[in-house]
């Protein structure tokens, strides 16, 4: 139990020894490599950075432990003036004499660890309006379908930045997302992905996405006429059968509104030596509908023989 006797005095002795050691250690002088963050200031209003510049510089300093600790605990930012910079790639010279010491006494700059030049690339500030694209994949639930393309609000963004980099950005995208088993209309706020070029900023950071989802419906239309296309006049051709059945499918509202006159069934026969050919038929319907089946899916096309009247002498 002797170890626990006079415990308060022993603790105070340890603390006093640590304080004494710290005082002696921080009064000694050290050489230390210190990183400074470069801050480019006074850039002309008509110019912007076109490439990411070097943002840190290593400096050799000498000073007491206390002075170095005071510097290390603060923000080490070295402002570099670009008020005379011009568009293009250029070298900016920096000098050890300009290293900021923030008024801390007992600090000495020994020199720069790296080269004394910084490479910066500036370009004129430009603006460009580009469309916003959705990277959201929406999978409707069984028996349902996305009725239309997703509606984005807003659907465009104003990009600002170096002109040389703006030329590479022709669109911006939402963050990708997968939404599964959708059975009702959905509405989401989606963030935009950053523009590709360096230094490009966007007037829009998020958009509203709305997607209409409806039941998936099938419907058959009887007796849709077949129209012949090609170089030969239809009046000189016989088609059999003349009408086909078309089965379509899609969002319920679009299927209900569809009328037979909006369905086009065509064929394009090609005759060589034959006078009679069998060709497939093609049906088209307005989007977002699709054709599921044609019955029959082919027709027989025959050229009519020309009648000639002989006149006697």
HELIX and SHEET records of a PDB file:
HELIX    1   1 UNK A    2  UNK A    4  5                                   3    
HELIX    2   2 UNK A    7  UNK A   27  1                                  21    
HELIX    3   3 UNK A   65  UNK A   73  1                                   9    
HELIX    4   4 UNK A   96  UNK A   98  5                                   3    
HELIX    5   5 UNK A  163  UNK A  166  1                                   4    
HELIX    6   6 UNK A  234  UNK A  236  5                                   3    
HELIX    7   7 UNK A  252  UNK A  257  1                                   6    
HELIX    8   8 UNK A  260  UNK A  262  5                                   3    
SHEET    1   A 4 UNK A  77  UNK A  81  0                                        
SHEET    2   A 4 UNK A  29  UNK A  41  1                                        
SHEET    3   A 4 UNK A  56  UNK A  64 -1                                        
SHEET    4   A 4 UNK A 107  UNK A 112 -1                                        
SHEET    1   B 3 UNK A  47  UNK A  49  0                                        
SHEET    2   B 3 UNK A 117  UNK A 133 -1                                        
SHEET    3   B 3 UNK A  88  UNK A  93 -1                                        
SHEET    1   C 4 UNK A  47  UNK A  49  0                                        
SHEET    2   C 4 UNK A 117  UNK A 133 -1                                        
SHEET    3   C 4 UNK A 156  UNK A 162 -1                                        
SHEET    4   C 4 UNK A 201  UNK A 202 -1                                        
SHEET    1   D 3 UNK A  47  UNK A  49  0                                        
SHEET    2   D 3 UNK A 117  UNK A 133 -1                                        
SHEET    3   D 3 UNK A 171  UNK A 173  1                                        
SHEET    1   E 2 UNK A 136  UNK A 140  0                                        
SHEET    2   E 2 UNK A 177  UNK A 182  1                                        
SHEET    1   F 4 UNK A 144  UNK A 146  0                                        
SHEET    2   F 4 UNK A 213  UNK A 228 -1                                        
SHEET    3   F 4 UNK A 243  UNK A 251 -1                                        
SHEET    4   F 4 UNK A 290  UNK A 295 -1                                        
SHEET    1   G 4 UNK A 144  UNK A 146  0                                        
SHEET    2   G 4 UNK A 213  UNK A 228 -1                                        
SHEET    3   G 4 UNK A 264  UNK A 267  1                                        
SHEET    4   G 4 UNK A 282  UNK A 284 -1                                        
SHEET    1   H 3 UNK A 151  UNK A 153  0                                        
SHEET    2   H 3 UNK A 206  UNK A 211 -1                                        
SHEET    3   H 3 UNK A 186  UNK A 191 -1                                        
SHEET    1   I 3 UNK A 237  UNK A 240  0                                        
SHEET    2   I 3 UNK A 298  UNK A 303 -1                                        
SHEET    3   I 3 UNK A 276  UNK A 280 -1                                        
END                                                                             
